Amino acid sequence: MEIAAIPSVLLSLYVSAWWLLLIPLFYYILYGVEWFISFVYHLFTDNKIGNGEVNKNAYRASAFEMEAKLNQDNPNYLKERKWGAWFRYYGTI
C-alpha cells in the first residue's frame, strides 16, 4: 500500500481526489499484473500447457505467494519484516 500512496497522492493533488481510492486496491492490481506477466512467461516456456499447469506455475512464481509460503509459520513476521521484503523473491523464479 505504501507504493500505491505515492502515485495516488500525486494524482489526487494534480488531477482528482478520486485517485486516493486506488490505494487499498493497489495490492490486487499489482498482484494481478504480476500473475499475468508470469502466466504469459509460463505459457511460452512450460512443456506442459494443459491441465492447468501454466496457471499453477504462474501462481507459484508470484513473489507474494513465495513470501507467504516461506513465512507462514512465523507469527511475528509482519512485525519483523522490512519494507519491500517481497522484492527479493523476484530473483528466485
MODELLER restraints for C-alpha pairs under 7 A, 6 or more apart:
rsr = mdl.restraints
at = mdl.atoms
rsr.add(forms.Gaussian(group=physical.xy_distance, feature=features.Distance(at['CA:1:A'], at['CA:23:A']), mean=6.01, stdev=0.5))
rsr.add(forms.Gaussian(group=physical.xy_distance, feature=features.Distance(at['CA:1:A'], at['CA:24:A']), mean=6.54, stdev=0.5))
rsr.add(forms.Gaussian(group=physical.xy_distance, feature=features.Distance(at['CA:1:A'], at['CA:26:A']), mean=6.54, stdev=0.5))
rsr.add(forms.Gaussian(group=physical.xy_distance, feature=features.Distance(at['CA:1:A'], at['CA:27:A']), mean=6.51, stdev=0.5))
rsr.add(forms.Gaussian(group=physical.xy_distance, feature=features.Distance(at['CA:4:A'], at['CA:23:A']), mean=5.20, stdev=0.5))
rsr.add(forms.Gaussian(group=physical.xy_distance, feature=features.Distance(at['CA:4:A'], at['CA:26:A']), mean=5.82, stdev=0.5))
rsr.add(forms.Gaussian(group=physical.xy_distance, feature=features.Distance(at['CA:5:A'], at['CA:23:A']), mean=5.85, stdev=0.5))
rsr.add(forms.Gaussian(group=physical.xy_distance, feature=features.Distance(at['CA:8:A'], at['CA:19:A']), mean=5.32, stdev=0.5))
rsr.add(forms.Gaussian(group=physical.xy_distance, feature=features.Distance(at['CA:8:A'], at['CA:20:A']), mean=5.30, stdev=0.5))
rsr.add(forms.Gaussian(group=physical.xy_distance, feature=features.Distance(at['CA:8:A'], at['CA:22:A']), mean=6.84, stdev=0.5))
rsr.add(forms.Gaussian(group=physical.xy_distance, feature=features.Distance(at['CA:8:A'], at['CA:23:A']), mean=6.72, stdev=0.5))
rsr.add(forms.Gaussian(group=physical.xy_distance, feature=features.Distance(at['CA:9:A'], at['CA:20:A']), mean=6.42, stdev=0.5))
rsr.add(forms.Gaussian(group=physical.xy_distance, feature=features.Distance(at['CA:11:A'], at['CA:19:A']), mean=6.22, stdev=0.5))
rsr.add(forms.Gaussian(group=physical.xy_distance, feature=features.Distance(at['CA:12:A'], at['CA:18:A']), mean=6.66, stdev=0.5))
rsr.add(forms.Gaussian(group=physical.xy_distance, feature=features.Distance(at['CA:12:A'], at['CA:19:A']), mean=5.45, stdev=0.5))
rsr.add(forms.Gaussian(group=physical.xy_distance, feature=features.Distance(at['CA:12:A'], at['CA:20:A']), mean=6.38, stdev=0.5))
rsr.add(forms.Gaussian(group=physical.xy_distance, feature=features.Distance(at['CA:34:A'], at['CA:62:A']), mean=6.85, stdev=0.5))
rsr.add(forms.Gaussian(group=physical.xy_distance, feature=features.Distance(at['CA:35:A'], at['CA:58:A']), mean=6.05, stdev=0.5))
rsr.add(forms.Gaussian(group=physical.xy_distance, feature=features.Distance(at['CA:35:A'], at['CA:59:A']), mean=6.54, stdev=0.5))
rsr.add(forms.Gaussian(group=physical.xy_distance, feature=features.Distance(at['CA:35:A'], at['CA:62:A']), mean=6.48, stdev=0.5))
rsr.add(forms.Gaussian(group=physical.xy_distance, feature=features.Distance(at['CA:38:A'], at['CA:58:A']), mean=4.99, stdev=0.5))
rsr.add(forms.Gaussian(group=physical.xy_distance, feature=features.Distance(at['CA:38:A'], at['CA:61:A']), mean=6.95, stdev=0.5))
rsr.add(forms.Gaussian(group=physical.xy_distance, feature=features.Distance(at['CA:39:A'], at['CA:54:A']), mean=6.42, stdev=0.5))
rsr.add(forms.Gaussian(group=physical.xy_distance, feature=features.Distance(at['CA:39:A'], at['CA:55:A']), mean=6.24, stdev=0.5))
rsr.add(forms.Gaussian(group=physical.xy_distance, feature=features.Distance(at['CA:39:A'], at['CA:58:A']), mean=4.89, stdev=0.5))
rsr.add(forms.Gaussian(group=physical.xy_distance, feature=features.Distance(at['CA:42:A'], at['CA:54:A']), mean=5.69, stdev=0.5))
rsr.add(forms.Gaussian(group=physical.xy_distance, feature=features.Distance(at['CA:42:A'], at['CA:57:A']), mean=6.92, stdev=0.5))
rsr.add(forms.Gaussian(group=physical.xy_distance, feature=features.Distance(at['CA:42:A'], at['CA:58:A']), mean=6.46, stdev=0.5))
rsr.add(forms.Gaussian(group=physical.xy_distance, feature=features.Distance(at['CA:43:A'], at['CA:49:A']), mean=6.77, stdev=0.5))
rsr.add(forms.Gaussian(group=physical.xy_distance, feature=features.Distance(at['CA:43:A'], at['CA:54:A']), mean=5.87, stdev=0.5))
rsr.add(forms.Gaussian(group=physical.xy_distance, feature=features.Distance(at['CA:60:A'], at['CA:66:A']), mean=6.83, stdev=0.5))
rsr.add(forms.Gaussian(group=physical.xy_distance, feature=features.Distance(at['CA:61:A'], at['CA:93:A']), mean=5.77, stdev=0.5))
rsr.add(forms.Gaussian(group=physical.xy_distance, feature=features.Distance(at['CA:63:A'], at['CA:86:A']), mean=5.91, stdev=0.5))
rsr.add(forms.Gaussian(group=physical.xy_distance, feature=features.Distance(at['CA:63:A'], at['CA:89:A']), mean=5.08, stdev=0.5))
rsr.add(forms.Gaussian(group=physical.xy_distance, feature=features.Distance(at['CA:63:A'], at['CA:90:A']), mean=5.92, stdev=0.5))
rsr.add(forms.Gaussian(group=physical.xy_distance, feature=features.Distance(at['CA:64:A'], at['CA:86:A']), mean=6.33, stdev=0.5))
rsr.add(forms.Gaussian(group=physical.xy_distance, feature=features.Distance(at['CA:66:A'], at['CA:89:A']), mean=6.91, stdev=0.5))
rsr.add(forms.Gaussian(group=physical.xy_distance, feature=features.Distance(at['CA:67:A'], at['CA:86:A']), mean=6.21, stdev=0.5))
rsr.add(forms.Gaussian(group=physical.xy_distance, feature=features.Distance(at['CA:71:A'], at['CA:77:A']), mean=6.81, stdev=0.5))
